[in-house]
Amino acid sequence: MADPRSILSIVALCATMGTPLDLQATGEDEQDAARALEEAFSSSETGVDSIGAAIGDKV
């Protein structure tokens, strides 16, 4: 499990490119947050900046 607001939490997943990830979001904007995370992690761009840009204030 990882908190997308924490880069250390994401890195601790040790997931390499192409690793399937299960996603779970809760809260009022859970659908928007889940969609933003899916876009960030399925993007061909790599790096924290692309994840942060896709997530924005969704989580």
DRENMIMI-694752 format. One record per atom (N, C-alpha, C, O, CB): atom name; x, y, z; residue number from 0. Coordinates in Angstrom, 3 decimals. Each point is the difference from the previous one (the first is absolute). Glycine has a CB too. Layout:
N
[r 'CA'; [X; Y; Z]; NUM]
...
This chain:
59
[r 'N'; [0.844; -1.164; 0.000]; 0]
[r 'CA'; [-0.844; 1.164; 0.000]; 0]
[r 'C'; [0.898; 1.239; 0.000]; 0]
[r 'O'; [1.038; 0.025; 0.662]; 0]
[r 'CB'; [-2.901; -1.273; 0.556]; 0]
[r 'N'; [1.459; 2.256; -1.956]; 1]
[r 'CA'; [0.790; 1.225; -0.076]; 1]
[r 'C'; [-0.908; 1.221; 0.021]; 1]
[r 'O'; [-1.107; -0.025; -0.538]; 1]
[r 'CB'; [2.887; -1.192; -0.748]; 1]
[r 'N'; [-1.306; 2.271; 1.906]; 2]
[r 'CA'; [-0.689; 1.286; 0.015]; 2]
[r 'C'; [0.591; 0.827; -1.134]; 2]
[r 'O'; [1.186; 0.324; 0.044]; 2]
[r 'CB'; [-1.630; -0.418; 2.486]; 2]
[r 'N'; [-0.341; 0.446; -3.544]; 3]
[r 'CA'; [0.551; 0.711; -1.158]; 3]
[r 'C'; [0.496; 1.405; 0.337]; 3]
[r 'O'; [0.669; 0.631; -0.819]; 3]
[r 'CB'; [-2.208; -1.949; -0.604]; 3]
[r 'N'; [1.220; 1.811; 2.607]; 4]
[r 'CA'; [0.498; 1.315; 0.408]; 4]
[r 'C'; [1.429; -0.091; 0.531]; 4]
[r 'O'; [0.625; 1.025; 0.271]; 4]
[r 'CB'; [-2.973; -0.323; 0.265]; 4]
[r 'N'; [2.867; -1.918; -0.384]; 5]
[r 'CA'; [1.339; -0.199; 0.548]; 5]
[r 'C'; [0.869; -0.734; -1.009]; 5]
[r 'O'; [-0.275; -1.150; -0.343]; 5]
[r 'CB'; [-0.655; 1.103; 2.681]; 5]
[r 'N'; [1.979; 0.709; -2.814]; 6]
[r 'CA'; [0.890; -0.629; -0.965]; 6]
[r 'C'; [0.682; -1.224; 0.611]; 6]
[r 'O'; [0.241; -0.985; -0.698]; 6]
[r 'CB'; [0.126; 3.214; -0.407]; 6]
[r 'N'; [-0.056; -2.177; 2.389]; 7]
[r 'CA'; [0.622; -1.158; 0.643]; 7]
[r 'C'; [-0.950; -1.193; -0.008]; 7]
[r 'O'; [0.431; -1.139; -0.180]; 7]
[r 'CB'; [0.934; 2.672; 1.632]; 7]
[r 'N'; [-2.622; -1.280; -1.262]; 8]
[r 'CA'; [-0.996; -1.068; -0.019]; 8]
[r 'C'; [-0.085; -0.625; -1.399]; 8]
[r 'O'; [-0.121; -1.218; -0.133]; 8]
[r 'CB'; [-1.177; 2.386; 1.966]; 8]
[r 'N'; [1.360; -0.343; -2.852]; 9]
[r 'CA'; [-0.052; -0.496; -1.375]; 9]
[r 'C'; [1.255; -0.799; -0.335]; 9]
[r 'O'; [-0.083; -1.078; -0.590]; 9]
[r 'CB'; [-1.336; 3.044; -0.062]; 9]
[r 'N'; [2.572; -1.440; 1.027]; 10]
[r 'CA'; [1.263; -0.678; -0.273]; 10]
[r 'C'; [0.053; -1.342; 0.731]; 10]
[r 'O'; [0.547; -0.972; -0.519]; 10]
[r 'CB'; [0.591; 3.200; 0.205]; 10]
[r 'N'; [-1.708; -2.276; 1.519]; 11]
[r 'CA'; [0.025; -1.226; 0.803]; 11]
[r 'C'; [-0.783; -1.141; -0.660]; 11]
[r 'O'; [0.157; -1.159; 0.382]; 11]
[r 'CB'; [0.059; 2.577; 1.667]; 11]
[r 'N'; [-1.051; -1.098; -3.028]; 12]
[r 'CA'; [-0.710; -1.053; -0.734]; 12]
[r 'C'; [0.970; -0.883; -0.790]; 12]
[r 'O'; [-0.282; -1.171; -0.255]; 12]
[r 'CB'; [-1.723; 2.675; 0.094]; 12]
[r 'N'; [3.136; -0.938; -0.217]; 13]
[r 'CA'; [0.997; -0.709; -0.818]; 13]
[r 'C'; [-0.618; -0.518; -1.303]; 13]
[r 'O'; [0.406; -1.044; -0.512]; 13]
[r 'CB'; [0.821; 0.388; 2.612]; 13]
[r 'N'; [-2.189; 1.375; -2.620]; 14]
[r 'CA'; [-0.663; -0.389; -1.250]; 14]
[r 'C'; [0.815; 0.517; -1.178]; 14]
[r 'O'; [0.365; 1.175; -0.053]; 14]
[r 'CB'; [-2.642; -1.144; 1.172]; 14]
[r 'N'; [2.551; -0.910; -2.044]; 15]
[r 'CA'; [0.709; 0.395; -1.210]; 15]
[r 'C'; [-1.011; 0.296; -1.097]; 15]
[r 'O'; [-1.186; -0.299; 0.140]; 15]
[r 'CB'; [3.191; -1.098; 0.508]; 15]
[r 'N'; [-1.535; 1.980; -1.731]; 16]
[r 'CA'; [-0.867; 0.333; -1.127]; 16]
[r 'C'; [-0.733; -1.258; -0.463]; 16]
[r 'O'; [0.620; -1.035; -0.244]; 16]
[r 'CB'; [0.933; 2.914; -0.461]; 16]
[r 'N'; [-2.856; -1.783; 0.589]; 17]
[r 'CA'; [-0.799; -1.123; -0.466]; 17]
[r 'C'; [-0.574; -0.854; 1.124]; 17]
[r 'O'; [-0.762; -0.931; -0.258]; 17]
[r 'CB'; [2.159; 0.931; -1.762]; 17]
[r 'N'; [-1.038; 0.306; 3.263]; 18]
[r 'CA'; [-0.544; -0.754; 1.136]; 18]
[r 'C'; [-1.465; 0.362; 0.190]; 18]
[r 'O'; [-0.332; 1.179; 0.123]; 18]
[r 'CB'; [2.604; -1.256; 0.989]; 18]
[r 'N'; [-3.160; -0.926; -1.087]; 19]
[r 'CA'; [-1.415; 0.301; 0.242]; 19]
[r 'C'; [-0.191; 0.518; 1.433]; 19]
[r 'O'; [0.561; -0.555; 0.945]; 19]
[r 'CB'; [-1.250; -1.226; -2.622]; 19]
[r 'N'; [-0.094; 2.831; 1.825]; 20]
[r 'CA'; [-0.301; 0.559; 1.312]; 20]
[r 'C'; [-1.501; -0.020; 0.228]; 20]
[r 'O'; [-0.773; 0.340; -0.896]; 20]
[r 'CB'; [2.826; 1.118; 0.798]; 20]
[r 'N'; [-2.467; -1.854; 1.292]; 21]
[r 'CA'; [-1.404; 0.107; 0.392]; 21]
[r 'C'; [-0.176; 1.362; 0.633]; 21]
[r 'O'; [0.842; 0.446; 0.779]; 21]
[r 'CB'; [-1.097; -2.962; -0.429]; 21]
[r 'N'; [-0.839; 3.175; -0.685]; 22]
[r 'CA'; [-0.240; 1.361; 0.448]; 22]
[r 'C'; [-1.278; 0.063; 0.805]; 22]
[r 'O'; [-1.026; -0.551; -0.399]; 22]
[r 'CB'; [2.238; 1.449; -1.592]; 22]
[r 'N'; [-1.147; -0.219; 3.132]; 23]
[r 'CA'; [-1.188; 0.193; 0.827]; 23]
[r 'C'; [0.007; 1.438; 0.491]; 23]
[r 'O'; [1.008; 0.475; 0.524]; 23]
[r 'CB'; [-1.055; -2.925; 0.187]; 23]
[r 'N'; [-1.061; 3.138; -0.875]; 24]
[r 'CA'; [-0.129; 1.379; 0.463]; 24]
[r 'C'; [-1.302; 0.127; 0.784]; 24]
[r 'O'; [-1.006; -0.625; -0.333]; 24]
[r 'CB'; [2.341; 1.505; -1.649]; 24]
[r 'N'; [-1.295; -0.068; 3.019]; 25]
[r 'CA'; [-1.201; 0.241; 0.799]; 25]
[r 'C'; [-0.165; 1.494; 0.223]; 25]
[r 'O'; [0.975; 0.751; -0.001]; 25]
[r 'CB'; [-0.739; -2.996; 1.134]; 25]
[r 'N'; [-1.456; 2.660; -0.944]; 26]
[r 'CA'; [-0.287; 1.405; 0.264]; 26]
[r 'C'; [-0.973; 0.564; -1.012]; 26]
[r 'O'; [-0.462; -0.687; -0.911]; 26]
[r 'CB'; [2.713; 0.936; 1.918]; 26]
[r 'N'; [-2.545; 1.025; -0.816]; 27]
[r 'CA'; [-0.981; 0.670; -0.861]; 27]
[r 'C'; [0.400; 0.004; -1.468]; 27]
[r 'O'; [-0.850; -0.156; -0.876]; 27]
[r 'CB'; [0.248; 1.569; 2.807]; 27]
[r 'N'; [1.873; -1.237; -2.201]; 28]
[r 'CA'; [0.469; 0.084; -1.392]; 28]
[r 'C'; [0.775; -1.247; -0.403]; 28]
[r 'O'; [0.954; 0.078; -0.774]; 28]
[r 'CB'; [-0.850; 2.409; 0.984]; 28]
[r 'N'; [-0.514; -3.635; 0.316]; 29]
[r 'CA'; [0.750; -1.231; -0.250]; 29]
[r 'C'; [0.093; -0.358; -1.474]; 29]
[r 'O'; [1.031; -0.511; -0.437]; 29]
[r 'CB'; [-1.754; -0.269; 2.657]; 29]
[r 'N'; [-0.311; 1.030; -2.994]; 30]
[r 'CA'; [0.060; -0.339; -1.427]; 30]
[r 'C'; [1.010; 0.872; -0.731]; 30]
[r 'O'; [0.759; -0.495; -0.832]; 30]
[r 'CB'; [-3.151; -0.226; 0.917]; 30]
[r 'N'; [2.407; 2.015; 0.220]; 31]
[r 'CA'; [0.970; 0.898; -0.629]; 31]
[r 'C'; [1.424; -0.361; 0.424]; 31]
[r 'O'; [0.919; 0.002; -0.819]; 31]
[r 'CB'; [-2.651; 1.824; 0.758]; 31]
[r 'N'; [1.905; -2.136; 1.349]; 32]
[r 'CA'; [1.321; -0.364; 0.505]; 32]
[r 'C'; [0.497; -1.289; -0.648]; 32]
[r 'O'; [1.157; -0.086; -0.413]; 32]
[r 'CB'; [-1.690; 1.221; 2.584]; 32]
[r 'N'; [-0.334; -2.125; -2.258]; 33]
[r 'CA'; [0.383; -1.277; -0.613]; 33]
[r 'C'; [0.360; 0.188; -1.471]; 33]
[r 'O'; [0.967; -0.585; -0.487]; 33]
[r 'CB'; [-2.466; -0.629; 2.096]; 33]
[r 'N'; [0.727; 2.023; -2.305]; 34]
[r 'CA'; [0.274; 0.260; -1.416]; 34]
[r 'C'; [1.343; 0.718; -0.156]; 34]
[r 'O'; [0.776; -0.334; -0.896]; 34]
[r 'CB'; [-3.258; 0.459; 0.421]; 34]
[r 'N'; [2.762; 0.854; 1.336]; 35]
[r 'CA'; [1.269; 0.738; -0.075]; 35]
[r 'C'; [1.186; -0.921; 0.278]; 35]
[r 'O'; [1.030; 0.087; -0.668]; 35]
[r 'CB'; [-2.217; 2.009; 1.389]; 35]
[r 'N'; [1.038; -2.977; 0.265]; 36]
[r 'CA'; [1.083; -0.943; 0.303]; 36]
[r 'C'; [0.214; -0.974; -1.143]; 36]
[r 'O'; [1.137; -0.307; -0.356]; 36]
[r 'CB'; [-1.651; 0.514; 2.785]; 36]
[r 'N'; [-0.570; -0.689; -3.000]; 37]
[r 'CA'; [0.122; -0.930; -1.129]; 37]
[r 'C'; [0.721; 0.672; -1.163]; 37]
[r 'O'; [0.869; -0.605; -0.629]; 37]
[r 'CB'; [-2.983; -0.567; 1.340]; 37]
[r 'N'; [1.758; 2.417; -0.996]; 38]
[r 'CA'; [0.660; 0.733; -1.081]; 38]
[r 'C'; [1.481; 0.205; 0.305]; 38]
[r 'O'; [0.845; -0.139; -0.884]; 38]
[r 'CB'; [-3.012; 1.291; 0.354]; 38]
[r 'N'; [2.477; -0.822; 1.780]; 39]
[r 'CA'; [1.392; 0.261; 0.372]; 39]
[r 'C'; [0.860; -1.241; -0.140]; 39]
[r 'O'; [1.117; 0.069; -0.514]; 39]
[r 'CB'; [-1.899; 1.692; 2.079]; 39]
[r 'N'; [0.270; -2.891; -1.113]; 40]
[r 'CA'; [0.806; -1.208; -0.016]; 40]
[r 'C'; [-0.039; -0.733; -1.329]; 40]
[r 'O'; [0.824; -0.886; -0.228]; 40]
[r 'CB'; [-1.235; 0.705; 2.640]; 40]
[r 'N'; [-0.508; 0.515; -3.288]; 41]
[r 'CA'; [-0.026; -0.644; -1.311]; 41]
[r 'C'; [0.651; 0.883; -1.062]; 41]
[r 'O'; [0.098; -0.394; -1.162]; 41]
[r 'CB'; [-2.187; -0.818; 1.823]; 41]
[r 'N'; [2.525; 2.386; -0.270]; 42]
[r 'CA'; [0.620; 0.942; -0.914]; 42]
[r 'C'; [1.347; -0.521; -0.487]; 42]
[r 'O'; [0.699; -0.709; 0.724]; 42]
[r 'CB'; [-1.877; 2.588; 0.435]; 42]
[r 'N'; [1.534; -1.523; -2.385]; 43]
[r 'CA'; [1.312; -0.373; -0.525]; 43]
[r 'C'; [1.082; 0.905; 0.584]; 43]
[r 'O'; [1.189; -0.312; -0.073]; 43]
[r 'CB'; [-2.260; -0.516; -2.052]; 43]
[r 'N'; [0.643; 1.969; 2.715]; 44]
[r 'CA'; [0.956; 0.863; 0.687]; 44]
[r 'C'; [0.380; -0.676; 1.307]; 44]
[r 'O'; [-0.796; -0.733; 0.589]; 44]
[r 'CB'; [-0.175; 2.842; -1.646]; 44]
[r 'N'; [2.169; -1.861; 1.494]; 45]
[r 'CA'; [0.429; -0.582; 1.268]; 45]
[r 'C'; [0.428; 1.107; 0.942]; 45]
[r 'O'; [0.310; 1.111; -0.431]; 45]
[r 'CB'; [0.413; -3.229; -0.723]; 45]
[r 'N'; [-0.710; 1.821; 2.404]; 46]
[r 'CA'; [0.498; 0.941; 0.989]; 46]
[r 'C'; [-1.087; 0.568; 0.873]; 46]
[r 'O'; [-1.189; -0.077; -0.306]; 46]
[r 'CB'; [2.994; 0.616; -1.238]; 46]
[r 'N'; [-1.366; 0.024; 2.625]; 47]
[r 'CA'; [-0.894; 0.550; 1.005]; 47]
[r 'C'; [-0.789; 1.170; -0.567]; 47]
[r 'O'; [-1.172; 0.169; 0.340]; 47]
[r 'CB'; [2.747; -0.902; 1.461]; 47]
[r 'N'; [-0.964; 1.540; -2.652]; 48]
[r 'CA'; [-0.695; 1.161; -0.536]; 48]
[r 'C'; [-1.244; -0.395; -0.773]; 48]
[r 'O'; [-1.025; 0.671; 0.119]; 48]
[r 'CB'; [3.195; 0.522; -0.234]; 48]
[r 'N'; [-2.118; -2.260; -0.674]; 49]
[r 'CA'; [-1.170; -0.406; -0.762]; 49]
[r 'C'; [-1.100; -0.534; 0.911]; 49]
[r 'O'; [-1.184; 0.206; -0.268]; 49]
[r 'CB'; [2.667; -0.725; -1.672]; 49]
[r 'N'; [-1.099; -0.162; 3.010]; 50]
[r 'CA'; [-0.995; -0.511; 0.943]; 50]
[r 'C'; [-0.639; 1.173; 0.736]; 50]
[r 'O'; [-1.222; 0.059; 0.130]; 50]
[r 'CB'; [2.505; -2.231; 0.143]; 50]
[r 'N'; [-0.472; 3.094; 0.204]; 51]
[r 'CA'; [-0.525; 1.167; 0.709]; 51]
[r 'C'; [-0.905; 0.849; -0.876]; 51]
[r 'O'; [-1.015; 0.513; 0.471]; 51]
[r 'CB'; [3.057; -0.517; 0.925]; 51]
[r 'N'; [-1.688; 0.156; -2.661]; 52]
[r 'CA'; [-0.823; 0.784; -0.907]; 52]
[r 'C'; [-1.341; -0.669; -0.252]; 52]
[r 'O'; [-1.020; 0.685; -0.079]; 52]
[r 'CB'; [3.087; 0.204; -0.981]; 52]
[r 'N'; [-2.092; -2.179; 0.934]; 53]
[r 'CA'; [-1.250; -0.712; -0.252]; 53]
[r 'C'; [-0.879; -0.044; 1.235]; 53]
[r 'O'; [-1.224; 0.092; -0.102]; 53]
[r 'CB'; [2.387; -1.458; -1.611]; 53]
[r 'N'; [-0.545; 1.226; 2.887]; 54]
[r 'CA'; [-0.774; -0.118; 1.227]; 54]
[r 'C'; [-0.513; 1.364; 0.438]; 54]
[r 'O'; [-1.165; 0.133; 0.375]; 54]
[r 'CB'; [2.520; -2.133; 0.297]; 54]
[r 'N'; [-0.505; 3.004; -0.714]; 55]
[r 'CA'; [-0.386; 1.336; 0.425]; 55]
[r 'C'; [-0.567; -0.015; 1.405]; 55]
[r 'O'; [0.646; -0.487; 0.928]; 55]
[r 'CB'; [-1.089; 1.094; -3.296]; 55]
[r 'N'; [-0.756; -0.080; 2.532]; 56]
[r 'CA'; [-0.630; 0.026; 1.329]; 56]
[r 'C'; [-1.073; -1.065; 0.119]; 56]
[r 'O'; [-0.915; 0.137; 0.812]; 56]
[r 'CB'; [1.384; 2.305; -0.648]; 56]
[r 'N'; [-0.376; -3.488; -0.949]; 57]
[r 'CA'; [-1.030; -1.043; 0.001]; 57]
[r 'C'; [0.087; -0.931; 1.213]; 57]
[r 'O'; [-0.983; -0.652; 0.354]; 57]
[r 'CB'; [0.999; 0.767; -2.833]; 57]
[r 'N'; [1.151; -0.179; 3.110]; 58]
[r 'CA'; [0.155; -0.898; 1.150]; 58]
[r 'C'; [0.351; 0.765; 1.237]; 58]
[r 'O'; [0.168; -0.594; 1.066]; 58]
[r 'CB'; [0.539; -1.218; -2.570]; 58]
